């Protein structure tokens, strides 16, 4: 199967799961994925030691203006790299606890999505 076909199949499976799994659990997983994406984004942003206008626009588009402003303050801290790494680690652990059997596939998908946004 091609990557596109696999992604379509994954979405269909996920839609079926969403119908039959507790909606609250689905919402929790969605929030945890969003947290991982946020900290993956922050990790990429801080990795090149600059947060240019293009990155800021993309971050705002993905997470909103309020989170953009909070991130600006957060990464201005001298320990920002270490703090972002810790936040990312915790968010991955939290997601892993909710979906241990699928964490590797989810992380691959989330990393791919974030890297496409922050080239």
N, C-alpha and C positions, 0 to 999 in steps of 0.2 A: 504493500500500500504506500501511496505517496504521503508526504507530511500533511498536505491539505485534506486528504481523505481521512487520515487518522484523526485530525483535529475535528472534522465533521462528525465522525463516529463518537469521539469523546464528548462532544457537545450533546449529541442525542442521548448518550448514556447518562450524562450529568442531568439533563432535563428529566429523564425518567426517575433518577434518584431523587431529584428535588420534589417530585410529585409525591413520593412515598416516604420520604424522611421527614422527621419533625422540622417544620419551618424555622423554629427557633435555632436548631442546630445548623441549618443551612445558613442562616443569618450570621451566626457566630463564625462559621468557617469563612464566609465572605469578608467579614471584618478582619479576621486574622490574615487572610490573603492580602487585603488592602494594606495592612500594617507591614507585612513582608515587602510588598512592592514599594511602600514609602521608604523604608530603611535601605532597601537595595538601591533605590534612586539616590538617596542621600549618600550612600557609600560611593557610588560612581561619581557623583558631583564633587564630593570632598577628595576623591582620589586624584583629581587633576589640579587640586589646590586653587580652583577658581570656580565661581558660580556666575557665569556670564548671562547676559540677557536672554539668549536662546534657551539655556537650561532653566532659567527662572520661568520663562513663558511656558515651557513644557511641563515643569513641575506644577505650576498654577493650573494648567489645563487638566492635569491628572488628579490633583489633590485639592485644588481650591486656593483662594487668596489667603485665607486665614492660616492654613498649614504652611504656605509659602513664607509668610511673615514669621511664623514660629521657627521654621527651619533656618531662616536667615540669622535669627538670634542664637539658635542652638549651635550652628556651625561657626559662629564668631568666637566661641569659647576655645581657649588654647588646647583643651583636651578633646576637641571635636572628633578627631579620627577614632580615638579609643572609645568615646561615648557612642558614636554611630555604630561601631563594630559590636559593642555590647548590646545595643538596642536591636540590631539586626539578629544577633545570636538568640536573644530572648524571643523575638517575634517568630523566628524559625522553629524554636523549641515549642512554643505555644501551638503553632500550626501542626507540628509533628504529633503533638499529643492528641489532637482532634482527628487526624487522619494519618496514622502511622504507616499504614500499608501503601499509601499513595504519595508520601512526602517527596520521594525522589522525582517522580514524574511532575508533581506540582511545582517543585522548585525549578526544575528545568524549564517548564512553561513560563513561570513568573520571571525568571532571569532573562529568558528570550524576549518577553514582552518589554521589560524595563530597558534592556540593552537597545532594543529597537527605538525606544523613545529618547535615549541619551547616548548618542553616538560619539 
